[in-house]
Amino acid sequence: MTLENSFNQLIETLLIEKTVTEEFTLRLSSEHSQFTRFNHGKVRQTGVVADGSIELTLMENQRRSFRCFPLTGNREIDSLAAHTALLELREELQVLPLDPYLVLPSGNNISREVNSGQLLPQASVVTTILAQVGDLDFTGLYAGGLVIKAYADSQGQKHWFTTDTFTLDYSLFDTCGQAVKVILAGSHWDDSAYIAKMSAAKTQLELLSRPAKQLTPGRYKTYFAPAAVADLLDMLSWSAVSEADLQQGNSALAMLSRQEKQLSPKFSLTENFQQGFVPRFNQLGEMVAPELPIITQGVLVNTLVNSRTAKEYGKIANGANSSETLRSPHISPGNLGVDEILRSLDTGLYISNLHYLNWSDRPTGRITGMTRYACFWVEQGEIIAPIENLRFDESLYRFWGDNLVEFTNFQEFIPDVGTYESRQLGGSLVPGMLVNDFTYTL
């Protein structure tokens, strides 16, 4: 019996057992994934995880609560687990406070999306990856396989989404502990892409062996590689593009919303669900448009609005998730070619990765963080030396505003590599970017 059949049978069971005044939502998260962990160029751990979890939410009399239980594929076991959860939730609802902004399931959305990939066969993962490693100190994690997300509710909405994806998140270390970090991801394994990434990483590792240059605090022209751009973009999911945060006065884009500030016309951001990496439906089975513009040529045209926020503040929902965060963001490319990056930078910093990002002054859009992994000083278009880690503190209204020189004409997919509880889906499709006078404080 397939997992989809088991899920459908569970829906039927709950529809029979629910009372007239009860509403429910049912969400499935499942995967069949291979995980292989490498350390010092050797396999340290490998295995396959097959897992499925159900979240049942019950709503009645303006109250809601939920239970999670495994989906085993055995009808007796799954039906009993659902029945037990239903009884527990009924009892719990009696003592919960009223929720004035509770959103009940509605509509009749039905979808079925199956995205097939071409991943490495399980038996080939180790040999294929290690073939390019040689005697390098290679440390990382390969995670790949099928991920399933599904939704159903008491009103008849039903969605089924599957995708084949992989991520290879690894670092190369030199004898002094310096590292180059690389992420390769997608739905189709490409040997040539892996070899090219590895070759570029080996070149950067050699450059890291040069004596590091100590820089004084100040403003420097800076090139941010796509991975670093993705780190900056992630901050927009922390109290920026959310309509609830905007209404509550917490949004870093409040000045943009009030048209007191405008970003560069070169900066356009959309939610793009057409690549098949994440489902278009949210926790209430609502469907977002295949593409949702957020910022168009520097102007804020949409925030992320879920139905709860819409109900509370009298807005129109647009299919956002419960946390109103970016799920599949896409920054439009520019005109800077890969061979033009160092020449256009001329003298300044080449930043491969960032970490420890946080808001230092959210109302003005100021972000602080650190450089990390393979960051270099460049003079007259030539990489001269690695740099010691620097702390930065800069406003998005500057680096995505007047100081934005150009985006690259290519983009990279930077995935969410989280595996806590389950493999996370999604990521950012972003170009690199060149910025004038970026502020480094320590």
N, C-alpha and C positions, 0 to 999 in steps of 0.2 A: 504494500500500500504506500503511495507517495505521501510526502509531507503535505502537499496541497490538499489531498483527499482528507487527511487527518484534520487539517485546519477547517475544512468545510463541514466535516461531521461535528466538530466542536461548536461551530456556529449554529447548526441545526439543534444541537442539544440545549444550548442556552436560549434559543428562541422559544423552545417548548417550555423550559422551566421558568422563564421570567414572568413576572406578573404584568398586568395591564399598565400599571403606573411606573414600572421600572424601565430604564434605558441602560444600555451597556455599550461599551466599545471593547474590542478585542484586538490586541496587537501581537504579532509574531516577530521575533528576531531569531534567525537561525544561520548557521554557517557550517561548511565542511572545508576546513582550512588546514594547509600544511604550514607548520612553523619550523624553521631551521635556524638555529643560533650559531654564529661563528665567533671565535675568539683566537687571536694570534694565528689566523689563517687556517684554523682547524674547526671541524664541527664539534660543538660542545653539547648540543641538544637538538633533537629533531623528533617530529611526531605529527600526527594528524588529529585534529579536534573536530568532532561532530557534535553539534549542540543545537538545542532549540528551546526557547523560552517564551512563555505566554504572559502578557500583562492584561488582566481583566479589570476594567473599571466599571463600577455600578453607580448609577445616579437615580435618585428619587427624592421628591419633596425638597428640591433645591439643595441637595447634599450629594457628595461624591466621595468614593474611596476606591482603593484598588488592591489587588493581590497579584503576585507573580508565582508561576509554577512551570515545571518543565513540560514540553510537548514531546512525548515519547514515541508517538505513532501507534501505540496500542490503544484501541478504542475504549476498552474497559477502564484502563488506568487513567486516560485523559479525561473521560467523562466524569469519573469519580473525583478527580482533582478539581474540575470545573464546578461540579455540584458542591463540593466542600467549600470552595472559595466563595461561591454565591451565598451560601448560608452564613458564612462568617461576615461577609460584607453587609448583608441585610441587618444583621445584629449590630454591626458597627455604625451603620448609618443613623441609627436611632439616637446616638449620643453625640453626633458631630454637629458643629454649628452650621447655620445657614451660610451658603455661599452666594452673595448677591450678584456675582458676575459669572455664575455657572453657565456654560454653553453646552446645550444638549446636541447630540448628533442630529443632523438633518440632511436633506438632499438625497440624491440617488446616484452619486458618482460610482462608476465601476470601471476598473482598469486592470489590464494584465500586461506587464512589460517584462520581457525576457531578453537580457543582453548577454550574448554568448561571446566568450573570449577565446584566446589561444594562449594558454599558460604553459609553462614548462611542465612536462610530465614529472610526477613525483620522484621517479627514480633518477631523473636527469638534473635535478636542482643542484645538488652538491657538486657534481663534476663540471657542470656548465659554469657555475659561479667561480669555483676555485681555479678553473683553467686559466683565468686572467690574473690570478693573485700572485703566483710564484712564491717567493720567500718574503713577501710584504707582511707587515703586521696588520692584518685585515680583521676588523671586528664589526659585526652587524647582525641584522635579523632579516630573513626572508619570510614573508607571510603571503600566502596565495591560495585562492580557491573560490568556492561559490558562497555568496552571501545572499540571504533571503530576508526580505522585509514584507510583511503583509498586514492588512487592516480589514476589520469588518465591524459592523455595529447593528444595533437593533432596528434601525431604520432601513436596512438593506444595502447600505454602501459596502463595497468590497473592493480591495486592491491587492494585487499580487505583483511583487517586484523581485527579480533575481538578477545578479550580475556576477561575472567572473572577473576578478581583479587580483593584482599582486602589488606588493611593495617590497623593495629591497633598500633598506636603510642601513648604510654602512659608513665606516670611517677607516682611513689609512693613517697609521701613526709612524713617526720617525723615532729614532733612538733617544731623542730628547723629550719625547712626550707631546710634540706638536702633532696636530691632526688636520686632515682634510675630510670634510663630511660630504657625503653624496646621497641623493635619494633618486631611485629609479622606480617608476610606477606606471601602471596602466592596465589594460585588459588584454594586450597582446605582447608577449615577450619578443624582443627584437635583439638578436645577438649583436648586430652592428651598433645599436644605441648603447648597449652595455659596454662594448669594447671602447667606443668613443668616450664615454663617461670615465671609464677606468684610465684611459690614456691621459685625459685632461687632469684627473686627480693625481696621477703619478708625476706629471709636470709640476703641479702646485706643490706636491710633497718635496720635490727637489728644491724648489724656490724657498721653502720653509727652512732649509738647512743654512741659509745665509744668516748672518748676524741681524738681530731684530733692530728696527729703528725706533727710537724713543721720540714720541711726538708731544709737543706742548698743547695744552687746551687751546681751542680756537675754532675757527670756521674753515672747513676745507671742502673743495670740490670733491664729490664722491660719486662713484658708480656702485649701485646696489645690484648684485646678481639676483635672478628671480627668487631664489630661496629667501633672501633677505627682504625682498619686496613682499613676499607672502607673509613673513613675520610681521611686518608693519600693517599689512592688510588685515591680519587676524585681530588687531586691536579694534577694528570697527565693529566686531561682534561683542565687544565689551562696552556697552553703554554708548553706542554711537548711532547705528542704523535702526535701532529699535524705536517704534512709535511710543511704546510705554515709557521708555527712558526720556524721550523728547517731551512727553506730556508731564513727566514728573520732575523735569528740570535737571536730569542727569546726563543728557546727551552731549558728547563732544562735538556733534554737528549742529548744535543749537544755533550758532551764529550763521552757519550756512543755510539753515532752514529759514531764519529770519532775513536772509539776503543781506546780512551785514558783512558777510565775507563771501568770496567766490573762489573756487579752485581753478587751476589752469584749464583752459579749453582742451588741452591735450589729455586730460584725465576723464575717462568714462568707465563706470563700473556697472556691471549687470549681474544678476543671478541667471545662470545659463544651465538649464537642466537637460539639454539636448545630447550631452555626451554619454548619458546612461550610467553615471557613477553613483547617483543618489536618486531615490524615489521622489516623484513630484508631489506625493500626498503627504499630509502632516498628521499629527496625532489625533485629529478629528476626521480624517479621511477627506479633507478639503484639498483640492488640486490647485497648485500654483500654475501660472502661465509658463510655457516652455522657456520664455525669456522675460525677465522682469528688470527693467532699467532702474538703477538706484541713483547714480550720478551720471548725468549726460553733459559732456563738454564742460565740466566744472560746476554744474548746477544740480542741486539735490531735487530729483523729480519724484522719488518714492522713498518712503521708509518701509520697514517690514512690520506688517500689522496682522496679528492673529485675531481670531474671533473674540477672544476674551477682552483684549485691548479695545477692539471695535465697539463692543458692548459697553465697556466702562466709559469710553471717551467720545462715543458717537461718531466713530470713524467707519470707513469701509475696509473690511478685511481683504487681504490679498494672498491668503494661503500660507502665511508665515508659520514657522513652528512655534512651539509653546514658549521658547526663550527668545524668539524674534532675533535669531542669529543667522549669519550667512551660511548657506549650505553648499552652494556651488558657484562661488564668485569668479568673475572673469573681468580682468582689466584689459582694455583694448590695447593692442600693440601700437607702436609709433613708427619711426623711420630710421632708427639707429641700427645699422648693420653690425653683425658680430665682429667683423674685421675693423670696424670704426671705433670700437669702444675705447681702447687704450689711447688712440690718437685724439679722440674727442675729449677724453678725460685730461690728457696732457700731463698735468701735475696735480696729484691729489691721492685719494684713497680708493682702493678696490675692495669692496666689502662682500664677502661670500655668504656669511651667516650672521645672525643676531640672536641674542637670548636675553632672558630676564626683563622682558618688556613690561612696562606698566604706565599708567597715566601719572604724570607728575603735576599736571594742572588740566583737568578734564575740560572745564569751560572754554579754555583757549586751545584745546586740542593738542596739548604738549605731551609728548611721549618720551620716556626715558628707558634706557636699556644698555646693553653691552655688545661690543663686537665679539665675534667668536669664529674660530676655524678658518684658516687660510685667508686672512685679510692682509693686504699689502700696500706699501707706499709706492707710488708711481711717479716718475719724473720724465718729462718730455716723451710721454707715450710708451715708456718702458718700465716694467716691474723691477724695482730696485731692491726691496727688502721686505720681509714680513714686519708687522707692527706688533707691539705689545697691546694687550686688550685695552680698549678705550670705552669710557662711558659717554653716552650722548644724551642730550636733552633738547628736543626740537619739536616745533609745532607742525602738525599736518597741513596747516594753512600756509606754511612756508614751503615744505618739500613737495607737496602736491599742488602748490600755488605758484607764486611768482618765481620761485627758485627751481622749479622743475624745468630742466633743459629739454629732455626727450626720453621717451620710452624706446626700447629696442623693437625691431621689426619681427622678432621671434618671441614665442611664449613657451613656458615650461609648466607642466602639471606638477604641482607640489602637493602631495597627498596628506591627508590626516592619517598618521601612522599609529594612532592609539590602539591598544589591544586590551585595555582594561575592561573586564567582563566579556567583551566581544570585539571583533575587528570593526574599527570605525570606517565609515564610508565617506567619500567626498574629498575635497581638497580645492586648491586654488589654481586657476589657469592664469599665469601672470607673465609679463615681460620683465626684463631688467630695466633699470632707470638711472639716468644721469641727473645729478642735482648740484646746484651751486650753493656754496656757503653753508654746508650742513654743520650744526653746532656740536662740538665735542667738549665735554666739561671736565673730565678727569683722565 
